[in-house]
Amino acid sequence: MPNLTIPSEYRSGLSKLLRINRESIPELVNALREAPLKFYRTDLSSAIKDKVRSVPPDDLDEIIESLWSLEYVRASSDVDMDRFLDDLLEAMVREKVAPTTLDRADLEARMRPLLEASSISTPAKGRSLLMEGRTYCRARVLTDIRPVFDSDDVVRGPRAALIVHNLRISYHEGRGLRDFTVLLDSGDVDALIDALMRAKTKQEKLKGLLDEAKTPYLDVDIE
């Protein structure tokens, strides 16, 4: 994979992970292995904070955030764990997140079981799948009246008027945010509402099937 870089917001969490006692690692690993699957790392942090007593809650939040980000990068890049840990070690030393004396075996002993815990790896894989294409961000509808003038005599004023809706949808594509606008009439609004209600009904049906199959459901609400 290309040279791995560590965003500044995740460096503190990684540094704290390297500084915690070795005895704290099994406690954190066990908590992550037993944790329910959550799509958002804040939900995961809340779920395990009472089970990880040896790490201060604020430090735990930063550590989970860093692990969350790293595993998402690995899942998105489809790189095996050994290669990823090599790249991570190089990046941490290069960007002064870790000392040059950091031992590769010690890094692996800390990172591998944490990154491979299902509460970290499964949501990361799910998010990488979800982010492969364009993903919805938000929508706004602007409604206005458009007058219809007689083409031969505009002085007389509008002969009629239309009520129109401009639906602007913003979406994520890669690291960028883009949008497009479509014009809707009243029938289009009704059809769109019907389509969304059908989607909601199908979602609830599929959630029921997942429950019957005992397959965890990751509740997704991308912002």
N, C-alpha and C positions, 0 to 999 in steps of 0.2 A: 504494500500500500504506500501512497505518497507519505512524505515526512509527517508524522503525527505532531500536531500542535495542541497545547493544552490552554484553553481559554482562561483568562485571568480569574473569572468567577469560580473556577473549579480547582484552582491551585491550592487554596487554603484547605479545602476538604482533603485533598490528597496528602498534603503535608501532615495534617492531623492524623490521618490513617497510618502514616509511617511512624508517628510518634507514640501512638497508644501502645500499651503493654502487650506483649505477645499473648498473655493470658486472656486478654480481652477479645482476641480474634475468634476463638471457638464460640464464645458467648454470642458475638455478633453473627457469626455464620449460622449457628443453630436458630437464632431468632429469625434470620432471613429465610432459612429453609422451611421453617414452620409457619411463616407469615402467609396470609391469604394473598391471592394475586390482586394487585391494584394497578390501574393504568397510570396513576399519578404518584410521583415520588413523595409528595407531602402526605398522601393517604398512607403510604407504606411507612413513613417515619412515625406517624401517629400510632400505627398498628404495633410497632415493635419497641417503642420507647420505654414501656414498662418492663420489657424483658432484657434490656441492655442497661444494667445499672452501673457498669464500670465506665461508661462513656457519657459525659455531660450531654443533655438534650440538644443544646445548640451545636455542639461538635458533631453529634450524630446526624443532625439535619444536613450539615455540610458534607459529611462523608457519604451519606446516601445520595445526595445530589451529584457528587462526583462519580460515584459508581454508576449511577443511572445514566449519566452522560457518556461515560467510557463504554459501557456495554452497548449503548445505542450506536455509537460510532463503529464499534466492532461488528455489530449485526448488520449495519448498513453497508459496511465495506466487505462483508463476507470473508473475513480473515480468520484463520485458525488461532486458537488461544496462544500457542507458543510464539508464533510470529508477532501477535499483538503485544504480548508482554515484552518481547525484545524491543519493539518500537516504542512502547511506553517507557521503558527504562531509559532509552536514549533520549526521549523527549523530556523526561523529568530531570535528567542530569543537565541537558542542554539549556533548559529554561530555568535552571536553579530551583526547581521544586524539591529536588533531593540532592544530597551530597554526592560527589563523584565516587565515594566509597560504598555507595549502596550496592548491596549484594543481590545478584540476580535471583538466587535461590530464596533469599528472604522476601524479595518482592513477590515472587510466585507464591510462596507460602501464605502471604497475606491476601493477594489479589485474586488468585484463581478460584478458591472456594467461594469468595464473595461474589465475583462476577458470574459464576456458574450456578449460584442459588436461583431457583426458579422464580422467586419473587423479583429478581433483578433481570434475569435473562429473558423470561417470557414476555413481559411488557415491552422490553427493548426491541425484541423481534417483532412484536405486534406493531409497535410504533414505526419501525423501519418499513414494514409492509404498507402501512397506512400512508406514509409520506412519500411513496414512490411516484405518485402522480400528483395531480392538482388536488388540493384539499380546501374545502370551504372554510372561510374565515368569518364573514358576516354579510348581512344584506340590509339594504335600505330601500324603501319604496317612496318615491316622490310623486304625489298626485296633484294634477292641475287641470285647469279648464283651458281648452284650446278653441278659440273662436273660428267659425267658418264664415268667410266673407264671400260675397258675390264677386266673381272675378271681373265683372263689368262695372261695378258700382260699389267701391269700398267706402265711399262717403256715407252711405246709408247705415253703416255699422254692420255687425255680424248678423247673418241670417239664422245661424244656429250655433251650437257649441258641442264639443265633445269632452267627456271626462276621460282622461288617460292616466295611466300609471307607468312610471319608469322604475323598473326593478334593477337595482345595481347590486351585483354580487362581487364581493372581494374574495380572492382565493390565494393560497400559498402555492408557489411553484419554485422548488429549490429553496433558495434563501430569500427569494423576492416575494413581494406582495403585489398582485395585479388585480384588475377588476374589469368587468364588462357590464354593459347596460342593455336591457331589452325592453321594448314597449309592450304593455299589456292593456287589453280592454277588459271590461267587466266579466266577459265570459272566460277570458284567460285566467283572471284571478280565481274564479270559481274552480276551474280545471286544476290550477296549481294547488289550491287548498285540498281538493279531492285526492290528488296524487300524493301529497304529503300525509294525509290521513291514512291512505292505504299503506304507505311506507311504515307509519307508526304501528298499524295493526299487524303487518308482517313481522316487524321487529319483535313485538310482544309474543307472537306465535313462535318465532325462532328461539327466543329466550326460554320459552316453555320446553321446547325440544332439547335445548342445551341442558336445562335442569334435569330432564328425564334421563339424559345420557351422562349426567354427572360431569359435564364439561364446564369448567369455570368460564364465566362471561366477563370480559373486560369492558367496563362501562366507559365509553369514549366520549369526550366532549372537548375537542381541540379548540383552543382559543386563537 
